[in-house]
Structures are given as C-alpha cells and as structure tokens.
C-alpha cells in the first residue's frame, strides 16, 4: 500500500505517472491513497489530476506545487485560442480535491489548485484542515471550498479566487448530481 508519494519538479499526467488513472468518465484522478498516506508535491511539480479520497484517515497532501485540472476545460484542446467560450463545466468533472464518504483527519497544506471545477469538495467527513492553499476556479458553479455534512473543517491562510462561492456550506444535498454521497439524496434534476 502507498504510504508516501513524492512529486518532484516536473509535469505529471496519466501518460507518465502510475498514480494517475482515468476514471469512468475519462478524467485523470489519483484514487490510490491509503490511510496515513503523505503526498508531497514539490515546488515546480504540476500534477494534472484530481485527488479522490474515500473512507480515508490521516492523509496529508502538502508542498509548494500545483494540482491542475484546467486541461479538462472546454477549449484546452485548442490552447484556449478558438472563438467559443472556454471553461464551462464538463459533466462529471471532478473537483481538484474530492474528500468523500467518511474521511477524517485530512490535511491539505501549501499547494495551489488550478481547477476547471471546484477546488476542494468535502462530503460526509470530519476533521479536514486546509492551510495556506491557493485555489483558482474557472467555470460556472466553481466554488473554492464546498462542503456538505462536514464537521470540524478549517481553512486558514488560504487565497481563493473562484467563479462562484469562495466557501459554500450545505447540510443536505448538492445541485451537482454526481457529487451526492453517503446515502444523502441527490436533488431532483
């Protein structure tokens, strides 16, 4: 089981990194973490994938590098040079960090999130800390920090530049169907 992952300076994709896989919708994700894993993203590292944490405890994601999902934006394939508007949400785009299904003691420190969709999404989890994280979001409905049914969440020394809410807190459900989690009913479309 993976306990320590280090991304040295460089550019990481599903084509050159074994930790990054394509999910069922074709989006690059890192979903191989286990309890107690530390992920160090060094200065000069760009990780082109979303982190998906489910049922994990004691995970730390930290460093001075970048987690980017911008390559999944509409328009990225054209280098953002075509006339059509770029950045709108593609269906099933994951947030840069998706903490779901009974996670606890999760720490995100110092990294920069360059997000096509939401920066950090927390569902049905507790004891989640973000410190000195920089979040940039690009599309409609792109919150910086979005949480539902979460307890003991802290965000300090963070910079959030979002296209929707900087921080959004919900107690029941989300308007994005596929972010439903943990027995909470999805909204009616």
Secondary structure, DSSP 4 states (H G I P E B T S, - for coil): ---EEEE-SEEE-TTT-TT-EE-TTS-EEE----TT-EEEE-TTEEE-SEEEEES-EEEEEEES-EEE-GGGSTTGGGTT-SSS---PPPTTPPPSEEEESS-EEEEEES-EEEESS-SEEEES-EEEEEES-EEEE-STT--SEEEES-EEEEEES-EEE-SS-SEEEESS--SSGGG--TTPPPPP-
